[in-house]
Amino acid sequence: MSKKNAKQTEASNDMNTNLLVGYVRKSNAGGALKVSINTSAFGDCATYVTSDGQAYVPLVISLNALSKVLNGERAVTTLSQLQD
């Protein structure tokens, strides 16, 4: 398998292991980030519980994609959960 095909396969595998939960964009005024979460997708997310009994949903945002949103190069990026 060529390096290009291996990278495409790896990217496809990564895409299959992420659950799209919502989107992140910069506010119109530019002083805040707006996070929009799909309630149906959020309900499908895995959770973990801390020692004090609090439940959390671990989510990720790509720093590279977020910096592009903050710099105005992109309008929006994704908010996801990594799936095992």
Z-matrix of the N, CA and C atoms (Angstrom, degrees):
N
C 1 1.450
C 2 1.536 1 107.84
N 3 1.329 2 116.90 1 134.82
C 4 1.459 3 120.72 2 179.79
C 5 1.523 4 110.20 3 -71.41
N 6 1.345 5 115.78 4 162.97
C 7 1.460 6 120.27 5 179.37
C 8 1.519 7 110.67 6 -61.76
N 9 1.341 8 116.53 7 -38.97
C 10 1.466 9 120.49 8 -179.69
C 11 1.527 10 110.36 9 -62.99
N 12 1.345 11 117.01 10 -46.53
C 13 1.461 12 120.30 11 179.17
C 14 1.521 13 111.67 12 -65.29
N 15 1.333 14 116.95 13 -36.95
C 16 1.461 15 120.65 14 178.42
C 17 1.525 16 110.02 15 -63.78
N 18 1.340 17 117.13 16 -41.56
C 19 1.463 18 120.34 17 179.19
C 20 1.524 19 110.59 18 -66.62
N 21 1.346 20 116.93 19 -39.38
C 22 1.458 21 119.87 20 179.25
C 23 1.524 22 110.39 21 -65.59
N 24 1.336 23 117.06 22 -40.26
C 25 1.457 24 120.84 23 178.27
C 26 1.511 25 110.46 24 -65.66
N 27 1.337 26 116.62 25 -42.58
C 28 1.461 27 121.08 26 177.93
C 29 1.523 28 110.27 27 -61.72
N 30 1.323 29 117.01 28 -42.63
C 31 1.463 30 120.87 29 178.79
C 32 1.524 31 110.39 30 -64.13
N 33 1.329 32 116.92 31 -40.45
C 34 1.464 33 120.32 32 178.19
C 35 1.517 34 110.56 33 -63.17
N 36 1.341 35 117.05 34 -41.67
C 37 1.457 36 120.48 35 178.33
C 38 1.514 37 110.73 36 -63.66
N 39 1.335 38 117.46 37 -40.24
C 40 1.455 39 121.00 38 178.24
C 41 1.520 40 110.77 39 -63.55
N 42 1.328 41 116.53 40 -40.08
C 43 1.451 42 120.18 41 -179.69
C 44 1.523 43 110.79 42 -64.80
N 45 1.327 44 116.73 43 -34.59
C 46 1.452 45 120.54 44 -179.73
C 47 1.524 46 111.83 45 -72.87
N 48 1.320 47 117.92 46 -17.50
C 49 1.453 48 120.36 47 -176.27
C 50 1.523 49 112.64 48 -102.35
N 51 1.313 50 117.41 49 9.49
C 52 1.461 51 121.42 50 177.77
C 53 1.518 52 109.76 51 -115.23
N 54 1.322 53 115.46 52 135.85
C 55 1.461 54 121.21 53 175.47
C 56 1.518 55 107.65 54 -102.92
N 57 1.321 56 116.87 55 116.41
C 58 1.463 57 121.39 56 177.47
C 59 1.524 58 108.52 57 -69.26
N 60 1.328 59 115.27 58 121.90
C 61 1.461 60 120.60 59 -176.71
C 62 1.522 61 111.19 60 -109.24
N 63 1.333 62 117.22 61 -30.00
C 64 1.452 63 119.62 62 -178.72
C 65 1.508 64 111.68 63 178.77
N 66 1.333 65 115.12 64 -161.42
C 67 1.457 66 122.03 65 -175.63
C 68 1.520 67 110.28 66 -134.14
N 69 1.327 68 114.70 67 154.83
C 70 1.457 69 121.97 68 177.06
C 71 1.520 70 107.83 69 -126.24
N 72 1.326 71 116.54 70 132.56
C 73 1.461 72 121.37 71 177.66
C 74 1.517 73 109.28 72 -142.60
N 75 1.314 74 116.51 73 162.23
C 76 1.457 75 121.63 74 177.11
C 77 1.524 76 108.09 75 -81.70
N 78 1.331 77 117.23 76 143.13
C 79 1.461 78 120.78 77 178.66
C 80 1.525 79 110.03 78 -66.14
N 81 1.311 80 116.51 79 161.20
C 82 1.466 81 120.72 80 179.76
C 83 1.522 82 111.71 81 -58.43
N 84 1.324 83 117.23 82 -37.71
C 85 1.464 84 120.96 83 179.12
C 86 1.529 85 111.17 84 -76.19
N 87 1.321 86 116.95 85 -18.12
C 88 1.454 87 121.16 86 176.74
C 89 1.513 88 115.05 87 84.92
N 90 1.323 89 118.32 88 3.68
C 91 1.450 90 120.36 89 -176.89
C 92 1.517 91 114.85 90 -99.31
N 93 1.334 92 116.82 91 4.65
C 94 1.465 93 119.83 92 -177.14
C 95 1.525 94 109.71 93 -152.60
N 96 1.321 95 115.21 94 164.26
C 97 1.453 96 121.56 95 171.43
C 98 1.515 97 108.08 96 -102.81
N 99 1.334 98 116.54 97 136.94
C 100 1.453 99 121.63 98 176.56
C 101 1.525 100 107.52 99 -104.24
N 102 1.316 101 116.72 100 126.08
C 103 1.455 102 122.64 101 -179.95
C 104 1.518 103 108.10 102 -111.85
N 105 1.326 104 116.63 103 123.26
C 106 1.465 105 122.29 104 177.67
C 107 1.522 106 107.88 105 -114.60
N 108 1.335 107 115.85 106 120.36
C 109 1.460 108 121.30 107 -176.93
C 110 1.523 109 109.19 108 -113.19
N 111 1.321 110 115.66 109 130.03
C 112 1.457 111 121.87 110 175.62
C 113 1.526 112 107.59 111 -76.22
N 114 1.324 113 117.42 112 117.64
C 115 1.462 114 120.91 113 -173.68
C 116 1.531 115 112.15 114 -64.35
N 117 1.318 116 117.26 115 -33.97
C 118 1.457 117 119.96 116 178.27
C 119 1.527 118 110.57 117 -66.70
N 120 1.325 119 116.99 118 -45.69
C 121 1.464 120 121.16 119 178.96
C 122 1.523 121 110.64 120 -65.98
N 123 1.328 122 117.29 121 -38.50
C 124 1.469 123 121.32 122 179.78
C 125 1.530 124 110.13 123 -61.38
N 126 1.325 125 116.37 124 -37.55
C 127 1.459 126 120.68 125 177.89
C 128 1.517 127 113.15 126 -66.25
N 129 1.338 128 116.71 127 -22.94
C 130 1.463 129 121.32 128 179.24
C 131 1.524 130 112.57 129 -86.71
N 132 1.320 131 118.03 130 -5.81
C 133 1.463 132 121.81 131 -176.48
C 134 1.523 133 112.12 132 -73.52
N 135 1.317 134 114.62 133 147.83
C 136 1.462 135 121.05 134 172.46
C 137 1.521 136 108.61 135 -76.31
N 138 1.314 137 116.57 136 151.64
C 139 1.457 138 121.92 137 179.42
C 140 1.516 139 109.60 138 -126.01
N 141 1.318 140 115.44 139 167.41
C 142 1.458 141 120.90 140 169.43
C 143 1.517 142 107.95 141 -136.02
N 144 1.317 143 115.46 142 156.91
C 145 1.457 144 121.35 143 -177.64
C 146 1.522 145 108.78 144 -117.97
N 147 1.326 146 115.78 145 132.56
C 148 1.463 147 120.81 146 178.79
C 149 1.530 148 109.84 147 -83.64
N 150 1.318 149 115.51 148 171.42
C 151 1.468 150 120.37 149 -176.80
C 152 1.528 151 112.62 150 -62.48
N 153 1.333 152 117.52 151 -22.13
C 154 1.468 153 119.48 152 178.30
C 155 1.527 154 112.82 153 -90.34
N 156 1.343 155 116.92 154 7.13
C 157 1.454 156 121.39 155 174.75
C 158 1.516 157 115.44 156 89.66
N 159 1.335 158 118.43 157 2.08
C 160 1.460 159 121.73 158 179.22
C 161 1.536 160 109.86 159 -80.58
N 162 1.328 161 117.11 160 137.08
C 163 1.469 162 122.15 161 178.97
C 164 1.525 163 109.51 162 -100.28
N 165 1.328 164 116.03 163 138.32
C 166 1.459 165 122.53 164 -179.34
C 167 1.519 166 110.32 165 -131.44
N 168 1.334 167 115.22 166 153.79
C 169 1.461 168 122.89 167 174.61
C 170 1.528 169 106.90 168 -111.98
N 171 1.332 170 118.36 169 111.73
C 172 1.465 171 119.88 170 179.88
C 173 1.533 172 111.26 171 -78.16
N 174 1.335 173 116.39 172 122.33
C 175 1.456 174 122.76 173 -179.13
C 176 1.522 175 109.29 174 -124.56
N 177 1.331 176 116.58 175 157.08
C 178 1.464 177 120.72 176 -179.93
C 179 1.523 178 110.98 177 -131.30
N 180 1.343 179 113.55 178 148.72
C 181 1.460 180 122.91 179 172.40
C 182 1.517 181 105.93 180 -131.07
N 183 1.304 182 117.77 181 130.60
C 184 1.462 183 121.53 182 176.87
C 185 1.523 184 109.59 183 -64.24
N 186 1.335 185 116.60 184 125.92
C 187 1.465 186 120.25 185 178.37
C 188 1.522 187 111.29 186 -63.45
N 189 1.323 188 116.35 187 -37.91
C 190 1.457 189 120.33 188 179.31
C 191 1.533 190 110.65 189 -63.34
N 192 1.313 191 116.71 190 -47.62
C 193 1.464 192 120.62 191 179.52
C 194 1.522 193 111.18 192 -66.63
N 195 1.342 194 117.35 193 -38.31
C 196 1.462 195 120.50 194 179.15
C 197 1.523 196 111.26 195 -65.45
N 198 1.321 197 117.03 196 -39.34
C 199 1.469 198 119.10 197 178.69
C 200 1.523 199 110.76 198 -64.68
N 201 1.336 200 117.58 199 -33.65
C 202 1.468 201 120.59 200 176.42
C 203 1.521 202 111.11 201 -66.89
N 204 1.335 203 117.27 202 -36.34
C 205 1.467 204 120.78 203 175.95
C 206 1.522 205 109.44 204 -65.70
N 207 1.328 206 116.69 205 -45.52
C 208 1.464 207 120.70 206 -179.04
C 209 1.528 208 112.30 207 -64.74
N 210 1.347 209 116.82 208 -32.90
C 211 1.465 210 121.37 209 179.32
C 212 1.522 211 113.30 210 -84.82
N 213 1.323 212 117.56 211 -3.41
C 214 1.456 213 121.12 212 179.16
C 215 1.515 214 114.49 213 83.52
N 216 1.336 215 118.05 214 7.76
C 217 1.468 216 121.24 215 178.61
C 218 1.522 217 111.97 216 -77.52
N 219 1.337 218 117.18 217 -25.64
C 220 1.461 219 123.64 218 177.55
C 221 1.518 220 108.10 219 -132.94
N 222 1.318 221 116.00 220 150.77
C 223 1.462 222 119.97 221 179.33
C 224 1.526 223 111.98 222 -85.33
N 225 1.337 224 116.77 223 -29.83
C 226 1.460 225 120.47 224 -171.65
C 227 1.519 226 109.68 225 -152.70
N 228 1.331 227 116.91 226 154.97
C 229 1.453 228 122.48 227 170.66
C 230 1.514 229 107.97 228 -138.68
N 231 1.316 230 116.08 229 173.71
C 232 1.466 231 120.67 230 -172.89
C 233 1.521 232 112.59 231 -96.28
N 234 1.300 233 115.14 232 154.47
C 235 1.444 234 125.36 233 172.26
C 236 1.524 235 105.10 234 -116.86
N 237 1.335 236 116.91 235 121.12
C 238 1.465 237 120.48 236 -171.88
C 239 1.508 238 111.70 237 -135.03
N 240 1.335 239 114.17 238 167.32
C 241 1.450 240 121.09 239 169.62
C 242 1.515 241 107.23 240 -119.13
N 243 1.329 242 116.44 241 131.69
C 244 1.453 243 121.15 242 176.39
C 245 1.517 244 108.32 243 -74.92
N 246 1.320 245 116.95 244 128.70
C 247 1.453 246 122.61 245 -179.69
C 248 1.525 247 109.37 246 -105.10
N 249 1.317 248 116.96 247 141.34
C 250 1.475 249 120.74 248 179.02
C 251 1.504 250 111.13 249 -83.39
